[in-house]
Amino acid sequence: MFKIAIYSFLVSTSLWSCIPAYTVSNKEYRNAKADFTKQKAFVANKDLKKEFDILKHSKIYEIVDDSTNVAKITLHPMTTRTPFCGNPMIGSMITLGLMPSGFPYDISYSYDIAEKNTKKNYQYNLKVYQSLWLFNIFRLGKTFSKQSGKALLGNYIASNK
């Protein structure tokens, strides 16, 4: 019984020490700013929570709750194209988070926007990197949705140049 308690303490401590933080993979998108006039838009399917949070954090559109006289956005479920396993995490777990490890995310993000009589589809490839490291405790604000929103904003600006 004592051995089981010791093992569960060690496993939980090693997992707790692997604090995740996310970064936009494309360096030129990390400092992207939405310094353009934002179109007002209503999101029809806010039930896609992750997709909606990413769009909200991108600050591309001014999201409103009233659907009259504004563009209507329909989000599509995002798909991850990069399969990975947990093997890189083993080093972080064994060293109690002192050795960093990470996972790349390659996400296909798309939505439709309808205005008056037109409907346009936007598709973006978002690249976000997740690092697991004890010292990520100083980077707690770098969440998946915020960094994916930055990647979306950078892709949006690059495609509209």
ZAKE-191812 format. One line per field, with one value per residue: residue number from 1; residue in three letters; x, y, z negated of N, C-alpha, C, O in turn. Coordinates in steps of 0.02 Angstrom, whole numbers, plus 50000, padded with zeros to 5 digits. Each point is the difference from the previous one (the first is absolute). Layout:
<rs>
pos: (NUM ...)
code: (ALA ...)
nx: (X ...)
ny: (Y ...)
nz: (Z ...)
cax: (X ...)
cay: (Y ...)
caz: (Z ...)
cx: (X ...)
cy: (Y ...)
cz: (Z ...)
ox: (X ...)
oy: (Y ...)
oz: (Z ...)
</rs>
This chain:
<rs>
pos: (1 2 3 4 5 6 7 8 9 10 11 12 13 14 15 16 17 18 19 20 21 22 23 24 25 26 27 28 29 30 31 32 33 34 35 36 37 38 39 40 41 42 43 44 45 46 47 48 49 50 51 52 53 54 55 56 57 58 59 60 61 62 63 64 65 66 67 68 69 70 71 72 73 74 75 76 77 78 79 80 81 82 83 84 85 86 87 88 89 90 91 92 93 94 95 96 97 98 99 100 101 102 103 104 105 106 107 108 109 110 111 112 113 114 115 116 117 118 119 120 121 122 123 124 125 126 127 128 129 130 131 132 133 134 135 136 137 138 139 140 141 142 143 144 145 146 147 148 149 150 151 152 153 154 155 156 157 158 159 160 161)
code: (MET PHE LYS ILE ALA ILE TYR SER PHE LEU VAL SER THR SER LEU TRP SER CYS ILE PRO ALA TYR THR VAL SER ASN LYS GLU TYR ARG ASN ALA LYS ALA ASP PHE THR LYS GLN LYS ALA PHE VAL ALA ASN LYS ASP LEU LYS LYS GLU PHE ASP ILE LEU LYS HIS SER LYS ILE TYR GLU ILE VAL ASP ASP SER THR ASN VAL ALA LYS ILE THR LEU HIS PRO MET THR THR ARG THR PRO PHE CYS GLY ASN PRO MET ILE GLY SER MET ILE THR LEU GLY LEU MET PRO SER GLY PHE PRO TYR ASP ILE SER TYR SER TYR ASP ILE ALA GLU LYS ASN THR LYS LYS ASN TYR GLN TYR ASN LEU LYS VAL TYR GLN SER LEU TRP LEU PHE ASN ILE PHE ARG LEU GLY LYS THR PHE SER LYS GLN SER GLY LYS ALA LEU LEU GLY ASN TYR ILE ALA SER ASN LYS)
nx: (50041 50070 50010 49917 50006 50066 49966 49928 50052 50047 49931 49957 50071 50010 49917 50007 50075 49926 50072 49888 50061 49938 50023 50001 49943 49897 50107 49996 49989 50107 50051 49959 50001 49932 50087 49922 49972 49967 50023 49914 50020 49937 50020 50010 50107 49929 49918 50012 49978 50021 49922 49917 50020 49993 49899 49957 50039 49929 49902 49973 49954 49929 50054 49930 49948 50038 49909 49963 49963 49984 50109 49978 50019 50047 49979 50109 49941 50034 50074 49998 50073 49992 50015 49940 50110 49970 50015 49955 49898 50020 50032 49914 49955 50053 49993 49913 50001 50066 49948 50056 49892 50009 49920 50034 49980 49953 49993 49927 50040 49904 49999 49897 50020 49923 50015 49931 50055 50056 50047 50034 50058 49984 50089 49987 50099 49933 50069 49968 50052 49993 49993 50076 49946 50091 50086 49954 50063 50098 49974 49990 50060 50091 49907 49950 49927 50050 50040 49923 49974 50074 49991 49921 50022 50064 49946 49948 50061 50033 49918 50016 50085)
ny: (49940 49947 49888 49939 49979 49916 49893 49962 49965 49897 49913 49975 49944 49888 49940 49977 49918 49919 50083 49982 49981 50093 49936 50112 49922 50028 49978 49963 49892 49974 50041 49899 50077 49994 50007 49923 50050 50022 49903 50070 49955 49950 49986 49961 49989 50062 49952 50063 49935 49892 49938 49962 49908 49904 49954 49939 49896 49948 49988 49896 49926 50066 49946 49967 50070 50099 49934 50073 49972 49892 50025 49936 49997 49957 49985 50003 49905 50035 50029 49906 50081 50053 49918 49990 49988 49916 49952 50065 49955 49919 50038 50031 49917 49963 50067 49930 49949 49925 49901 50084 50025 49931 50079 49934 50110 49906 50110 49915 50098 49966 50072 49990 50046 50015 50016 50047 50049 50055 49929 50031 49949 49983 50012 49948 50043 49943 50088 49899 50079 49888 50087 49917 50071 49956 50001 49901 49960 49990 49892 50032 50093 49940 50064 49905 50006 50001 49908 49938 50036 49973 49897 49990 50034 49933 49914 50022 50011 49906 49959 50058 49927)
nz: (50000 49929 50016 49957 49890 49968 50010 49923 49907 49995 49986 49899 49935 50014 49954 49891 49989 50022 49978 50004 50092 50007 50090 50009 50056 50036 50025 50106 49973 49989 50090 50025 50082 49911 50073 49977 50096 49895 50051 50026 49898 50079 49891 50106 50031 49940 50060 50092 49912 50018 50052 49934 49938 50057 50021 49916 49988 50070 49948 50032 49929 50055 49918 50083 49928 50037 50002 49924 50102 49978 49993 50089 49889 50093 49891 50026 50010 49898 50080 49940 50031 49904 50074 49907 49986 49935 50100 50079 50007 50075 50101 50066 50061 50090 50090 50005 50100 49950 50007 50050 49988 50087 50001 50085 50003 50037 49985 50001 50040 49955 50088 49954 50101 49920 50111 49928 50084 49920 50074 49898 50082 49890 50067 49900 50032 49930 49995 49959 49940 50003 49928 50005 49931 49954 50073 50021 49916 50054 50020 49893 50010 49976 50005 49967 49915 49900 49952 49949 49897 49918 49957 49921 49896 49936 49953 49903 49907 49947 49937 49905 49999)
cax: (49959 50045 50031 49950 49994 50061 49997 49950 50026 50051 49968 49962 50048 50032 49951 49985 50056 50000 49951 49997 49995 49994 50033 49988 50060 50026 50025 49974 49931 49999 49986 49949 49952 49940 49995 49957 49930 49971 49932 49957 49978 49962 50019 49938 50007 50048 50007 50067 50033 50071 50003 49976 50051 50055 49978 49994 50067 50035 49980 49991 49933 49967 49947 49940 49948 49941 50014 49970 50042 50072 50021 49988 50055 49986 50064 50005 50044 50070 50030 50072 50032 50063 49994 50061 49993 50024 50069 50042 49982 50032 50059 49977 49972 50053 50041 49954 49988 50061 50018 49941 49979 49947 49960 49974 49931 49986 49927 49962 49947 49961 49934 49965 49973 49947 49980 49949 49987 50062 50026 50070 50031 50070 50035 50067 50040 50029 50056 50011 50046 49989 50059 49989 50061 49986 50006 49942 49958 50005 49966 49934 49951 50008 49955 49991 49954 50031 50054 49968 49970 50054 50018 49945 50008 50057 49980 49951 50036 50043 49959 49966 50048)
cay: (50060 50058 50008 50029 50071 50033 50003 50049 50066 50017 50011 50063 50055 50009 50029 50068 50044 50013 50053 50015 50068 49995 50053 50000 49974 50049 50057 50064 50009 50006 50069 50028 50044 50013 50074 50016 50007 49934 49990 49970 49933 49958 49930 49961 49938 50010 49937 49974 50042 50012 50039 50067 50034 50018 50057 50057 50022 50027 50070 50018 50028 50023 49951 50030 49952 50013 49976 50042 50046 49986 49938 49940 49951 49930 49966 49929 49966 49999 49934 49999 49959 49974 49950 49994 49958 50032 49983 50056 50021 49956 50034 50051 49968 49969 50053 50043 50062 50038 49992 50019 49960 50036 49970 50048 49994 50025 50001 50026 50041 50031 50027 50035 50064 50019 50070 50015 49945 49962 49955 49986 49952 50014 49941 50018 49949 50030 49962 50019 49953 49993 49977 49976 50018 50027 50073 50030 50032 50072 50014 49971 50032 49976 49943 49976 50042 50066 49994 49982 50063 50039 49967 50015 50070 50005 49971 50044 50059 49979 49982 50060 50051)
caz: (50000 49997 50066 50045 49983 50024 50073 50022 49985 50050 50065 49999 49996 50065 50046 49979 50016 50072 50011 50071 50027 50073 50038 50071 50032 50048 49961 50024 49976 49927 49981 50044 49966 50039 50004 50057 49979 49991 50024 49950 50022 49953 50007 49996 49961 49945 49964 50013 49950 50016 50061 49984 49959 50045 50041 49955 49981 50058 50004 50070 50005 49939 49989 49970 49983 50041 50067 50053 50038 49992 50032 49960 50005 49982 49987 50016 49951 50021 50000 49988 50050 49976 49946 49959 49942 49940 49985 49979 49933 49950 49973 49953 49941 49961 49970 49963 50037 50013 50071 50039 50058 50034 50052 50050 50021 50068 49996 50056 49971 50054 49985 50054 49981 50046 49999 50050 50047 50014 49948 50014 49955 49981 49974 49977 49969 49940 49972 49930 49967 49929 49963 49932 49964 49934 49999 50034 49949 50012 50063 49993 50044 50069 50007 50068 50038 50012 50049 50064 50024 50031 50062 50046 50019 50045 50063 50030 50025 50056 50059 50024 50022)
cx: (50044 50033 49952 49993 50061 49999 49949 50021 50052 49970 49962 50046 50032 49951 49985 50055 50004 49945 49999 49999 50003 50033 49980 50064 50030 50020 49972 49928 49996 49982 49949 49949 49941 49988 49964 49929 49968 49927 49959 49973 49964 50020 49938 50006 50055 50010 50065 50048 50073 50007 49979 50052 50059 49982 49995 50069 50039 49987 49996 49933 49978 49939 49942 49949 49937 50015 49972 50052 50075 50015 49989 50055 49975 50067 49995 50044 50071 50027 50075 50031 50065 49988 50066 49985 50030 50072 50044 49986 50035 50060 49981 49973 50055 50041 49958 49993 50062 50024 49938 49985 49942 49967 49978 49927 49993 49925 49970 49938 49962 49933 49972 49975 49950 49982 49951 49987 50062 50019 50071 50028 50073 50029 50071 50034 50037 50054 50015 50043 49985 50065 49979 50065 49980 49999 49947 49952 50002 49966 49929 49947 50002 49959 49993 49956 50030 50053 49973 49965 50052 50021 49946 50005 50058 49985 49951 50034 50043 49960 49965 50048 49997)
cy: (50063 50013 50032 50075 50039 50008 50051 50071 50022 50014 50066 50061 50012 50028 50072 50048 50015 50050 50019 50076 49993 50061 49993 49978 50049 50063 50066 50012 50014 50071 50033 50040 50011 50075 50020 50007 49931 49999 49969 49934 49965 49927 49957 49938 50008 49936 49964 50043 50016 50045 50073 50039 50022 50061 50063 50028 50028 50074 50024 50036 50027 49956 50034 49945 50009 49983 50044 50047 49991 49935 49942 49948 49932 49964 49927 49968 49997 49928 50008 49951 49968 49948 49996 49954 50036 49987 50060 50023 49959 50033 50054 49969 49971 50053 50050 50069 50041 49994 50016 49949 50037 49961 50053 49984 50031 49995 50030 50036 50033 50025 50032 50066 50021 50073 50012 49940 49958 49957 49982 49953 50020 49937 50020 49939 50032 49954 50027 49946 50000 49976 49980 50009 50029 50077 50034 50032 50076 50020 49974 50030 49975 49936 49980 50047 50069 49996 49977 50060 50045 49971 50014 50072 50009 49972 50045 50062 49982 49985 50061 50055 50009)
cz: (50000 50067 50050 49986 50024 50076 50024 49984 50052 50068 50001 49996 50068 50051 49983 50022 50075 50016 50074 50014 50075 50032 50073 50035 50050 49963 50023 49978 49925 49977 50045 49960 50047 50004 50064 49975 50000 50022 49943 50028 49943 50014 49987 49956 49947 49960 50016 49959 50017 50061 49988 49959 50043 50041 49957 49982 50059 50010 50073 50008 49933 49992 49964 49987 50041 50073 50056 50029 49989 50038 49953 50014 49977 49994 50020 49947 50026 49996 49990 50049 49976 49945 49961 49941 49940 49983 49981 49928 49946 49968 49950 49936 49955 49964 49962 50032 50016 50072 50042 50056 50033 50056 50050 50015 50069 50009 50063 49971 50058 49974 50063 49973 50054 49988 50056 50045 50015 49940 50019 49947 49988 49970 49983 49970 49941 49972 49930 49968 49925 49967 49930 49963 49933 50000 50043 49950 50008 50065 49998 50045 50072 50009 50073 50040 50016 50054 50068 50030 50032 50067 50053 50025 50048 50069 50038 50030 50061 50063 50030 50022 50074)
ox: (49984 50009 50020 49994 49993 50016 50013 49984 49998 50020 50005 49985 50008 50020 49990 49987 50037 49944 50053 49970 50030 50002 49991 50053 50062 49958 49990 49976 49947 49969 49998 49980 50009 49955 50022 49985 50002 49961 50024 49980 50016 49999 49971 49952 50055 50042 50021 50029 50019 50039 50030 50011 50027 50040 50018 50009 50050 50041 50011 49995 50024 49950 50010 50003 49956 50050 50006 50038 50038 49955 50005 50012 49968 50037 49947 50046 50013 49976 50031 49978 50030 49988 50054 49942 50026 50023 50040 50043 50005 50009 50033 50011 49997 50020 50024 49997 49993 50034 49948 50045 49973 50025 49975 49980 50020 49973 50023 49957 50030 49974 50037 49981 50016 49986 50013 49969 49998 49986 50013 49984 50036 49970 50035 49967 50046 49989 50021 49993 49997 50029 49956 50051 49948 49959 50000 49951 49955 49998 49975 49950 49957 50027 50020 50017 49988 50003 50026 49998 49986 50012 50016 49991 49993 50020 50005 49984 50001 50023 49978 49979 50037)
oy: (50050 50058 50042 50040 50055 50053 50038 50046 50057 50047 50038 50051 50057 50040 50041 50058 50045 49980 50016 50038 49954 50054 49944 50028 50006 50036 50045 50057 50018 50009 50061 49980 50008 50027 50045 49980 49963 50046 49955 49995 50009 49978 50001 49981 49973 49997 49955 50048 50058 50047 50046 50059 50055 50047 50054 50061 50036 50036 50059 50049 49980 50008 50029 49946 49957 50024 49982 50032 50048 49963 50007 49982 49993 49993 49969 50032 49983 49959 50047 49942 49962 50019 50003 49988 50055 50017 49993 50030 50023 49996 50007 50027 50007 49990 50054 50051 50053 50045 49967 49969 50047 49947 50053 49942 50057 49946 50052 49968 50029 49977 50017 50005 50002 50021 49982 49952 49957 50016 49978 50005 50016 49969 50032 49956 50040 49940 50058 49941 50053 49950 50031 49971 50033 50030 50061 50031 50035 50060 49974 49968 50019 49945 50037 50016 50027 50042 50021 50007 50031 50036 50010 50013 50035 50029 50008 50019 50037 50014 49997 50057 50041)
oz: (50033 50020 50040 50047 50025 50026 50046 50038 50024 50034 50047 50030 50021 50043 50045 50014 50019 50017 50028 49962 50027 49971 50025 49987 50003 49974 49959 50004 49975 49947 50006 49945 50061 49967 50036 49944 50049 49985 49965 50058 49941 50057 49946 49967 50008 49955 49963 50025 49999 50000 50026 50013 49990 50007 50023 49998 49991 50028 50014 50037 49948 50035 49946 50028 49999 50028 50059 49963 50006 50018 49939 50057 49948 50050 49996 49974 50058 49962 50025 50005 50037 49943 50029 49983 50007 49945 49954 49968 49942 49939 49948 49946 49939 49942 49982 49966 50030 50025 49993 50027 49972 50022 49980 50004 50010 50010 50025 49970 50044 49949 50047 49941 50059 49944 50057 49978 50044 49943 50056 49941 50047 49956 50040 49973 50010 49992 49992 50016 49968 50021 49970 50017 49995 49966 50007 50020 49978 50017 50051 50014 50040 50001 50045 50057 50054 50044 50051 50061 50052 50047 50059 50059 50050 50050 50061 50056 50049 50055 50058 50009 50028)
</rs>
